[in-house]
Amino acid sequence: MVWIAVVAVLLAGVVALNVAVLRLNVQLSKVNAERTQLRADKQALASQLSLAAATTRIQTLAHRDGLIPADPTQTTYVRLRPRAR
């Protein structure tokens, strides 16, 4: 008679363990779906950033605001001495 109770408790433990594993699998699926969405969002943002930083776009906006490219013959460089340590 005692062995029936032991077997029943063991079976209940196995069922509880299976339920816990199923819950973890559901949570894992949700996290994986969220990770996939975040990766897609990251890729979309990287694409937008690349488009916003495109040289031709910046040149067009600068020209629209009245800016022109610097004349390379009139460009000078200032040499700075290294800082003393």
Gaussian input, Z-matrix of N, CA and C with variables (Angstrom, degrees):
# hf/3-21g

backbone

0 1
 N
 C     1     B1
 C     2     B2     1     A1
 N     3     B3     2     A2     1     D1
 C     4     B4     3     A3     2     D2
 C     5     B5     4     A4     3     D3
 N     6     B6     5     A5     4     D4
 C     7     B7     6     A6     5     D5
 C     8     B8     7     A7     6     D6
 N     9     B9     8     A8     7     D7
 C    10    B10     9     A9     8     D8
 C    11    B11    10    A10     9     D9
 N    12    B12    11    A11    10    D10
 C    13    B13    12    A12    11    D11
 C    14    B14    13    A13    12    D12
 N    15    B15    14    A14    13    D13
 C    16    B16    15    A15    14    D14
 C    17    B17    16    A16    15    D15
 N    18    B18    17    A17    16    D16
 C    19    B19    18    A18    17    D17
 C    20    B20    19    A19    18    D18
 N    21    B21    20    A20    19    D19
 C    22    B22    21    A21    20    D20
 C    23    B23    22    A22    21    D21
 N    24    B24    23    A23    22    D22
 C    25    B25    24    A24    23    D23
 C    26    B26    25    A25    24    D24
 N    27    B27    26    A26    25    D25
 C    28    B28    27    A27    26    D26
 C    29    B29    28    A28    27    D27
 N    30    B30    29    A29    28    D28
 C    31    B31    30    A30    29    D29
 C    32    B32    31    A31    30    D30
 N    33    B33    32    A32    31    D31
 C    34    B34    33    A33    32    D32
 C    35    B35    34    A34    33    D33
 N    36    B36    35    A35    34    D34
 C    37    B37    36    A36    35    D35
 C    38    B38    37    A37    36    D36
 N    39    B39    38    A38    37    D37
 C    40    B40    39    A39    38    D38
 C    41    B41    40    A40    39    D39
 N    42    B42    41    A41    40    D40
 C    43    B43    42    A42    41    D41
 C    44    B44    43    A43    42    D42
 N    45    B45    44    A44    43    D43
 C    46    B46    45    A45    44    D44
 C    47    B47    46    A46    45    D45
 N    48    B48    47    A47    46    D46
 C    49    B49    48    A48    47    D47
 C    50    B50    49    A49    48    D48
 N    51    B51    50    A50    49    D49
 C    52    B52    51    A51    50    D50
 C    53    B53    52    A52    51    D51
 N    54    B54    53    A53    52    D52
 C    55    B55    54    A54    53    D53
 C    56    B56    55    A55    54    D54
 N    57    B57    56    A56    55    D55
 C    58    B58    57    A57    56    D56
 C    59    B59    58    A58    57    D57
 N    60    B60    59    A59    58    D58
 C    61    B61    60    A60    59    D59
 C    62    B62    61    A61    60    D60
 N    63    B63    62    A62    61    D61
 C    64    B64    63    A63    62    D62
 C    65    B65    64    A64    63    D63
 N    66    B66    65    A65    64    D64
 C    67    B67    66    A66    65    D65
 C    68    B68    67    A67    66    D66
 N    69    B69    68    A68    67    D67
 C    70    B70    69    A69    68    D68
 C    71    B71    70    A70    69    D69
 N    72    B72    71    A71    70    D70
 C    73    B73    72    A72    71    D71
 C    74    B74    73    A73    72    D72
 N    75    B75    74    A74    73    D73
 C    76    B76    75    A75    74    D74
 C    77    B77    76    A76    75    D75
 N    78    B78    77    A77    76    D76
 C    79    B79    78    A78    77    D77
 C    80    B80    79    A79    78    D78
 N    81    B81    80    A80    79    D79
 C    82    B82    81    A81    80    D80
 C    83    B83    82    A82    81    D81
 N    84    B84    83    A83    82    D82
 C    85    B85    84    A84    83    D83
 C    86    B86    85    A85    84    D84
 N    87    B87    86    A86    85    D85
 C    88    B88    87    A87    86    D86
 C    89    B89    88    A88    87    D87
 N    90    B90    89    A89    88    D88
 C    91    B91    90    A90    89    D89
 C    92    B92    91    A91    90    D90
 N    93    B93    92    A92    91    D91
 C    94    B94    93    A93    92    D92
 C    95    B95    94    A94    93    D93
 N    96    B96    95    A95    94    D94
 C    97    B97    96    A96    95    D95
 C    98    B98    97    A97    96    D96
 N    99    B99    98    A98    97    D97
 C   100   B100    99    A99    98    D98
 C   101   B101   100   A100    99    D99
 N   102   B102   101   A101   100   D100
 C   103   B103   102   A102   101   D101
 C   104   B104   103   A103   102   D102
 N   105   B105   104   A104   103   D103
 C   106   B106   105   A105   104   D104
 C   107   B107   106   A106   105   D105
 N   108   B108   107   A107   106   D106
 C   109   B109   108   A108   107   D107
 C   110   B110   109   A109   108   D108
 N   111   B111   110   A110   109   D109
 C   112   B112   111   A111   110   D110
 C   113   B113   112   A112   111   D111
 N   114   B114   113   A113   112   D112
 C   115   B115   114   A114   113   D113
 C   116   B116   115   A115   114   D114
 N   117   B117   116   A116   115   D115
 C   118   B118   117   A117   116   D116
 C   119   B119   118   A118   117   D117
 N   120   B120   119   A119   118   D118
 C   121   B121   120   A120   119   D119
 C   122   B122   121   A121   120   D120
 N   123   B123   122   A122   121   D121
 C   124   B124   123   A123   122   D122
 C   125   B125   124   A124   123   D123
 N   126   B126   125   A125   124   D124
 C   127   B127   126   A126   125   D125
 C   128   B128   127   A127   126   D126
 N   129   B129   128   A128   127   D127
 C   130   B130   129   A129   128   D128
 C   131   B131   130   A130   129   D129
 N   132   B132   131   A131   130   D130
 C   133   B133   132   A132   131   D131
 C   134   B134   133   A133   132   D132
 N   135   B135   134   A134   133   D133
 C   136   B136   135   A135   134   D134
 C   137   B137   136   A136   135   D135
 N   138   B138   137   A137   136   D136
 C   139   B139   138   A138   137   D137
 C   140   B140   139   A139   138   D138
 N   141   B141   140   A140   139   D139
 C   142   B142   141   A141   140   D140
 C   143   B143   142   A142   141   D141
 N   144   B144   143   A143   142   D142
 C   145   B145   144   A144   143   D143
 C   146   B146   145   A145   144   D144
 N   147   B147   146   A146   145   D145
 C   148   B148   147   A147   146   D146
 C   149   B149   148   A148   147   D147
 N   150   B150   149   A149   148   D148
 C   151   B151   150   A150   149   D149
 C   152   B152   151   A151   150   D150
 N   153   B153   152   A152   151   D151
 C   154   B154   153   A153   152   D152
 C   155   B155   154   A154   153   D153
 N   156   B156   155   A155   154   D154
 C   157   B157   156   A156   155   D155
 C   158   B158   157   A157   156   D156
 N   159   B159   158   A158   157   D157
 C   160   B160   159   A159   158   D158
 C   161   B161   160   A160   159   D159
 N   162   B162   161   A161   160   D160
 C   163   B163   162   A162   161   D161
 C   164   B164   163   A163   162   D162
 N   165   B165   164   A164   163   D163
 C   166   B166   165   A165   164   D164
 C   167   B167   166   A166   165   D165
 N   168   B168   167   A167   166   D166
 C   169   B169   168   A168   167   D167
 C   170   B170   169   A169   168   D168
 N   171   B171   170   A170   169   D169
 C   172   B172   171   A171   170   D170
 C   173   B173   172   A172   171   D171
 N   174   B174   173   A173   172   D172
 C   175   B175   174   A174   173   D173
 C   176   B176   175   A175   174   D174
 N   177   B177   176   A176   175   D175
 C   178   B178   177   A177   176   D176
 C   179   B179   178   A178   177   D177
 N   180   B180   179   A179   178   D178
 C   181   B181   180   A180   179   D179
 C   182   B182   181   A181   180   D180
 N   183   B183   182   A182   181   D181
 C   184   B184   183   A183   182   D182
 C   185   B185   184   A184   183   D183
 N   186   B186   185   A185   184   D184
 C   187   B187   186   A186   185   D185
 C   188   B188   187   A187   186   D186
 N   189   B189   188   A188   187   D187
 C   190   B190   189   A189   188   D188
 C   191   B191   190   A190   189   D189
 N   192   B192   191   A191   190   D190
 C   193   B193   192   A192   191   D191
 C   194   B194   193   A193   192   D192
 N   195   B195   194   A194   193   D193
 C   196   B196   195   A195   194   D194
 C   197   B197   196   A196   195   D195
 N   198   B198   197   A197   196   D196
 C   199   B199   198   A198   197   D197
 C   200   B200   199   A199   198   D198
 N   201   B201   200   A200   199   D199
 C   202   B202   201   A201   200   D200
 C   203   B203   202   A202   201   D201
 N   204   B204   203   A203   202   D202
 C   205   B205   204   A204   203   D203
 C   206   B206   205   A205   204   D204
 N   207   B207   206   A206   205   D205
 C   208   B208   207   A207   206   D206
 C   209   B209   208   A208   207   D207
 N   210   B210   209   A209   208   D208
 C   211   B211   210   A210   209   D209
 C   212   B212   211   A211   210   D210
 N   213   B213   212   A212   211   D211
 C   214   B214   213   A213   212   D212
 C   215   B215   214   A214   213   D213
 N   216   B216   215   A215   214   D214
 C   217   B217   216   A216   215   D215
 C   218   B218   217   A217   216   D216
 N   219   B219   218   A218   217   D217
 C   220   B220   219   A219   218   D218
 C   221   B221   220   A220   219   D219
 N   222   B222   221   A221   220   D220
 C   223   B223   222   A222   221   D221
 C   224   B224   223   A223   222   D222
 N   225   B225   224   A224   223   D223
 C   226   B226   225   A225   224   D224
 C   227   B227   226   A226   225   D225
 N   228   B228   227   A227   226   D226
 C   229   B229   228   A228   227   D227
 C   230   B230   229   A229   228   D228
 N   231   B231   230   A230   229   D229
 C   232   B232   231   A231   230   D230
 C   233   B233   232   A232   231   D231
 N   234   B234   233   A233   232   D232
 C   235   B235   234   A234   233   D233
 C   236   B236   235   A235   234   D234
 N   237   B237   236   A236   235   D235
 C   238   B238   237   A237   236   D236
 C   239   B239   238   A238   237   D237
 N   240   B240   239   A239   238   D238
 C   241   B241   240   A240   239   D239
 C   242   B242   241   A241   240   D240
 N   243   B243   242   A242   241   D241
 C   244   B244   243   A243   242   D242
 C   245   B245   244   A244   243   D243
 N   246   B246   245   A245   244   D244
 C   247   B247   246   A246   245   D245
 C   248   B248   247   A247   246   D246
 N   249   B249   248   A248   247   D247
 C   250   B250   249   A249   248   D248
 C   251   B251   250   A250   249   D249
 N   252   B252   251   A251   250   D250
 C   253   B253   252   A252   251   D251
 C   254   B254   253   A253   252   D252

   B1=1.4319
   B2=1.5304
   B3=1.3111
   B4=1.4545
   B5=1.5237
   B6=1.3184
   B7=1.4491
   B8=1.5263
   B9=1.3301
   B10=1.4736
   B11=1.5361
   B12=1.3041
   B13=1.4613
   B14=1.5239
   B15=1.3424
   B16=1.4626
   B17=1.5251
   B18=1.3339
   B19=1.4595
   B20=1.5266
   B21=1.3276
   B22=1.4703
   B23=1.5267
   B24=1.3236
   B25=1.4620
   B26=1.5225
   B27=1.3278
   B28=1.4677
   B29=1.5289
   B30=1.3183
   B31=1.4721
   B32=1.5239
   B33=1.3218
   B34=1.4663
   B35=1.5270
   B36=1.3228
   B37=1.4640
   B38=1.5106
   B39=1.3345
   B40=1.4651
   B41=1.5242
   B42=1.3219
   B43=1.4672
   B44=1.5282
   B45=1.3224
   B46=1.4660
   B47=1.5284
   B48=1.3187
   B49=1.4618
   B50=1.5239
   B51=1.3254
   B52=1.4773
   B53=1.5226
   B54=1.3134
   B55=1.4616
   B56=1.5291
   B57=1.3220
   B58=1.4662
   B59=1.5226
   B60=1.3280
   B61=1.4676
   B62=1.5197
   B63=1.3183
   B64=1.4698
   B65=1.5280
   B66=1.3288
   B67=1.4756
   B68=1.5325
   B69=1.3238
   B70=1.4629
   B71=1.5265
   B72=1.3141
   B73=1.4708
   B74=1.5232
   B75=1.3266
   B76=1.4690
   B77=1.5247
   B78=1.3410
   B79=1.4649
   B80=1.5197
   B81=1.3283
   B82=1.4614
   B83=1.5218
   B84=1.3158
   B85=1.4656
   B86=1.5230
   B87=1.3284
   B88=1.4663
   B89=1.5276
   B90=1.3270
   B91=1.4676
   B92=1.5312
   B93=1.3223
   B94=1.4689
   B95=1.5253
   B96=1.3192
   B97=1.4665
   B98=1.5273
   B99=1.3323
   B100=1.4618
   B101=1.5296
   B102=1.3337
   B103=1.4646
   B104=1.5273
   B105=1.3224
   B106=1.4647
   B107=1.5231
   B108=1.3348
   B109=1.4647
   B110=1.5244
   B111=1.3232
   B112=1.4679
   B113=1.5310
   B114=1.3130
   B115=1.4686
   B116=1.5242
   B117=1.3259
   B118=1.4621
   B119=1.5297
   B120=1.3287
   B121=1.4680
   B122=1.5278
   B123=1.3325
   B124=1.4620
   B125=1.5259
   B126=1.3235
   B127=1.4589
   B128=1.5331
   B129=1.3326
   B130=1.4649
   B131=1.5330
   B132=1.3280
   B133=1.4669
   B134=1.5256
   B135=1.3288
   B136=1.4653
   B137=1.5213
   B138=1.3116
   B139=1.4630
   B140=1.5299
   B141=1.3296
   B142=1.4635
   B143=1.5227
   B144=1.3282
   B145=1.4572
   B146=1.5217
   B147=1.3123
   B148=1.4610
   B149=1.5217
   B150=1.3152
   B151=1.4630
   B152=1.5290
   B153=1.3424
   B154=1.4641
   B155=1.5256
   B156=1.3194
   B157=1.4658
   B158=1.5265
   B159=1.3189
   B160=1.4619
   B161=1.5335
   B162=1.3209
   B163=1.4591
   B164=1.5258
   B165=1.3229
   B166=1.4736
   B167=1.5208
   B168=1.3185
   B169=1.4625
   B170=1.5256
   B171=1.3206
   B172=1.4690
   B173=1.5176
   B174=1.3327
   B175=1.4716
   B176=1.5235
   B177=1.3213
   B178=1.4615
   B179=1.5197
   B180=1.3301
   B181=1.4665
   B182=1.5257
   B183=1.3143
   B184=1.4672
   B185=1.5206
   B186=1.3281
   B187=1.4721
   B188=1.5280
   B189=1.3177
   B190=1.4681
   B191=1.5241
   B192=1.3259
   B193=1.4638
   B194=1.5266
   B195=1.3286
   B196=1.4498
   B197=1.5123
   B198=1.3018
   B199=1.4592
   B200=1.5237
   B201=1.3123
   B202=1.4596
   B203=1.5294
   B204=1.3289
   B205=1.4719
   B206=1.5239
   B207=1.3117
   B208=1.4705
   B209=1.5192
   B210=1.3338
   B211=1.4596
   B212=1.5300
   B213=1.3417
   B214=1.4581
   B215=1.5251
   B216=1.3423
   B217=1.4636
   B218=1.5261
   B219=1.3050
   B220=1.4584
   B221=1.5292
   B222=1.2989
   B223=1.4635
   B224=1.5223
   B225=1.2966
   B226=1.4657
   B227=1.5237
   B228=1.3039
   B229=1.4555
   B230=1.5150
   B231=1.2713
   B232=1.4593
   B233=1.5312
   B234=1.3119
   B235=1.4579
   B236=1.5208
   B237=1.2739
   B238=1.4540
   B239=1.5158
   B240=1.3138
   B241=1.4556
   B242=1.5406
   B243=1.3104
   B244=1.4657
   B245=1.5191
   B246=1.2813
   B247=1.4767
   B248=1.5116
   B249=1.3159
   B250=1.4680
   B251=1.5187
   B252=1.3230
   B253=1.4712
   B254=1.4819
   A1=111.64
   A2=118.04
   A3=121.92
   A4=110.19
   A5=117.45
   A6=120.38
   A7=111.09
   A8=117.59
   A9=121.07
   A10=109.24
   A11=116.46
   A12=120.48
   A13=110.43
   A14=117.38
   A15=121.22
   A16=110.22
   A17=116.94
   A18=121.31
   A19=110.01
   A20=117.60
   A21=120.96
   A22=110.36
   A23=117.78
   A24=121.30
   A25=110.35
   A26=117.38
   A27=120.88
   A28=111.24
   A29=116.98
   A30=119.99
   A31=111.31
   A32=116.44
   A33=119.94
   A34=109.68
   A35=117.23
   A36=120.52
   A37=111.91
   A38=117.41
   A39=121.30
   A40=110.28
   A41=116.63
   A42=120.14
   A43=110.18
   A44=116.94
   A45=120.15
   A46=110.55
   A47=116.81
   A48=120.75
   A49=111.05
   A50=116.98
   A51=120.28
   A52=111.48
   A53=117.49
   A54=120.96
   A55=109.72
   A56=117.23
   A57=120.73
   A58=110.58
   A59=117.10
   A60=120.76
   A61=110.44
   A62=117.92
   A63=121.21
   A64=110.93
   A65=117.02
   A66=120.03
   A67=110.62
   A68=116.12
   A69=119.08
   A70=111.24
   A71=117.50
   A72=120.49
   A73=111.71
   A74=116.75
   A75=120.41
   A76=109.62
   A77=116.21
   A78=119.51
   A79=110.90
   A80=116.40
   A81=120.36
   A82=111.09
   A83=117.19
   A84=120.41
   A85=111.20
   A86=116.10
   A87=119.99
   A88=110.66
   A89=116.34
   A90=120.05
   A91=110.21
   A92=117.01
   A93=119.73
   A94=111.26
   A95=117.42
   A96=120.27
   A97=110.07
   A98=116.75
   A99=120.35
   A100=110.38
   A101=116.65
   A102=120.21
   A103=110.66
   A104=116.31
   A105=120.21
   A106=110.71
   A107=116.72
   A108=120.78
   A109=110.55
   A110=116.99
   A111=120.00
   A112=111.23
   A113=116.86
   A114=119.60
   A115=110.85
   A116=116.73
   A117=120.26
   A118=110.23
   A119=116.57
   A120=120.54
   A121=110.71
   A122=116.08
   A123=120.64
   A124=110.60
   A125=116.52
   A126=120.51
   A127=111.14
   A128=116.04
   A129=119.81
   A130=110.83
   A131=116.23
   A132=119.46
   A133=111.56
   A134=116.76
   A135=119.87
   A136=110.48
   A137=116.28
   A138=120.31
   A139=110.69
   A140=116.66
   A141=120.27
   A142=111.19
   A143=116.54
   A144=120.83
   A145=110.69
   A146=116.57
   A147=120.44
   A148=110.82
   A149=115.78
   A150=119.90
   A151=110.95
   A152=116.37
   A153=120.00
   A154=111.53
   A155=116.90
   A156=120.45
   A157=112.59
   A158=117.37
   A159=120.76
   A160=110.00
   A161=116.04
   A162=122.21
   A163=112.25
   A164=116.48
   A165=118.68
   A166=110.97
   A167=117.73
   A168=120.19
   A169=109.98
   A170=116.46
   A171=120.45
   A172=110.43
   A173=116.94
   A174=119.92
   A175=110.78
   A176=117.35
   A177=120.95
   A178=110.71
   A179=116.52
   A180=119.67
   A181=111.15
   A182=117.67
   A183=120.70
   A184=110.19
   A185=117.12
   A186=120.85
   A187=110.36
   A188=116.47
   A189=120.65
   A190=111.13
   A191=116.64
   A192=120.91
   A193=112.67
   A194=117.20
   A195=120.68
   A196=114.73
   A197=118.34
   A198=120.85
   A199=109.75
   A200=115.60
   A201=120.00
   A202=108.21
   A203=117.17
   A204=118.91
   A205=110.64
   A206=115.36
   A207=120.36
   A208=109.69
   A209=115.48
   A210=121.06
   A211=107.85
   A212=118.18
   A213=119.72
   A214=113.36
   A215=117.90
   A216=119.79
   A217=111.36
   A218=117.10
   A219=120.19
   A220=112.22
   A221=116.06
   A222=120.18
   A223=108.96
   A224=116.05
   A225=120.64
   A226=108.66
   A227=114.08
   A228=120.25
   A229=109.28
   A230=116.11
   A231=121.52
   A232=106.61
   A233=116.27
   A234=120.69
   A235=108.19
   A236=115.26
   A237=120.71
   A238=109.77
   A239=115.00
   A240=118.76
   A241=108.30
   A242=116.33
   A243=117.76
   A244=110.24
   A245=115.25
   A246=119.66
   A247=109.20
   A248=114.66
   A249=120.49
   A250=108.03
   A251=115.31
   A252=119.05
   A253=111.94
   D1=-38.50
   D2=-179.66
   D3=-66.41
   D4=-36.55
   D5=-177.69
   D6=-64.81
   D7=-28.84
   D8=177.22
   D9=-66.54
   D10=-41.64
   D11=178.34
   D12=-65.77
   D13=-39.71
   D14=179.18
   D15=-64.45
   D16=-44.46
   D17=178.87
   D18=-64.00
   D19=-40.35
   D20=179.26
   D21=-63.49
   D22=-42.38
   D23=178.80
   D24=-65.13
   D25=-42.19
   D26=178.16
   D27=-63.30
   D28=-42.30
   D29=177.70
   D30=-64.26
   D31=-39.91
   D32=177.40
   D33=-63.42
   D34=-38.44
   D35=177.28
   D36=-64.65
   D37=-41.01
   D38=178.49
   D39=-64.09
   D40=-42.36
   D41=178.74
   D42=-64.16
   D43=-43.61
   D44=179.13
   D45=-62.63
   D46=-39.87
   D47=178.18
   D48=-64.29
   D49=-42.41
   D50=178.22
   D51=-63.80
   D52=-39.02
   D53=178.17
   D54=-64.68
   D55=-41.55
   D56=179.02
   D57=-63.91
   D58=-41.33
   D59=178.56
   D60=-64.55
   D61=-41.64
   D62=178.34
   D63=-62.12
   D64=-41.49
   D65=178.28
   D66=-63.16
   D67=-42.07
   D68=178.10
   D69=-64.20
   D70=-37.91
   D71=177.55
   D72=-64.30
   D73=-38.13
   D74=177.70
   D75=-65.18
   D76=-44.49
   D77=178.49
   D78=-62.98
   D79=-40.56
   D80=178.96
   D81=-63.18
   D82=-39.78
   D83=177.67
   D84=-62.78
   D85=-41.70
   D86=178.97
   D87=-64.35
   D88=-42.63
   D89=-179.74
   D90=-65.67
   D91=-40.09
   D92=178.28
   D93=-64.97
   D94=-39.05
   D95=177.74
   D96=-65.33
   D97=-40.73
   D98=178.59
   D99=-65.42
   D100=-40.36
   D101=178.99
   D102=-63.30
   D103=-41.51
   D104=178.14
   D105=-62.16
   D106=-42.17
   D107=179.12
   D108=-65.48
   D109=-41.61
   D110=179.36
   D111=-64.54
   D112=-38.18
   D113=177.09
   D114=-64.49
   D115=-40.27
   D116=178.05
   D117=-65.32
   D118=-41.59
   D119=177.85
   D120=-62.96
   D121=-41.86
   D122=179.23
   D123=-62.03
   D124=-42.52
   D125=179.36
   D126=-64.38
   D127=-40.31
   D128=178.58
   D129=-64.77
   D130=-41.32
   D131=178.69
   D132=-66.83
   D133=-38.01
   D134=177.34
   D135=-63.59
   D136=-38.26
   D137=178.09
   D138=-65.90
   D139=-42.88
   D140=177.80
   D141=-63.04
   D142=-40.96
   D143=179.25
   D144=-64.41
   D145=-41.77
   D146=178.75
   D147=-62.95
   D148=-42.19
   D149=179.03
   D150=-65.41
   D151=-40.70
   D152=-178.60
   D153=-68.57
   D154=-27.94
   D155=-177.37
   D156=-95.20
   D157=6.52
   D158=-178.57
   D159=-62.29
   D160=136.13
   D161=-176.47
   D162=-58.95
   D163=-44.25
   D164=-178.27
   D165=-64.30
   D166=-37.37
   D167=178.74
   D168=-64.74
   D169=-45.00
   D170=-179.80
   D171=-63.87
   D172=-41.47
   D173=178.49
   D174=-63.40
   D175=-40.67
   D176=179.05
   D177=-63.13
   D178=-45.16
   D179=179.28
   D180=-65.49
   D181=-39.38
   D182=179.10
   D183=-65.53
   D184=-43.18
   D185=178.75
   D186=-62.54
   D187=-39.89
   D188=178.93
   D189=-62.50
   D190=-32.91
   D191=179.57
   D192=-87.34
   D193=5.75
   D194=175.60
   D195=91.30
   D196=9.81
   D197=178.46
   D198=-88.62
   D199=147.04
   D200=178.42
   D201=-128.48
   D202=156.99
   D203=177.98
   D204=-65.19
   D205=147.44
   D206=178.99
   D207=-70.86
   D208=144.40
   D209=177.10
   D210=-74.74
   D211=119.19
   D212=-176.65
   D213=-61.72
   D214=-25.52
   D215=-179.34
   D216=-74.89
   D217=-18.68
   D218=-179.21
   D219=-108.63
   D220=12.49
   D221=178.98
   D222=-89.02
   D223=129.55
   D224=178.12
   D225=-123.02
   D226=158.48
   D227=179.41
   D228=-117.58
   D229=143.72
   D230=177.97
   D231=-104.06
   D232=122.30
   D233=178.67
   D234=-92.04
   D235=125.17
   D236=178.53
   D237=-102.89
   D238=140.63
   D239=177.74
   D240=-73.93
   D241=147.29
   D242=177.22
   D243=-63.01
   D244=145.07
   D245=-179.75
   D246=-68.62
   D247=143.36
   D248=176.41
   D249=-76.59
   D250=140.47
   D251=-178.65
   D252=-97.56

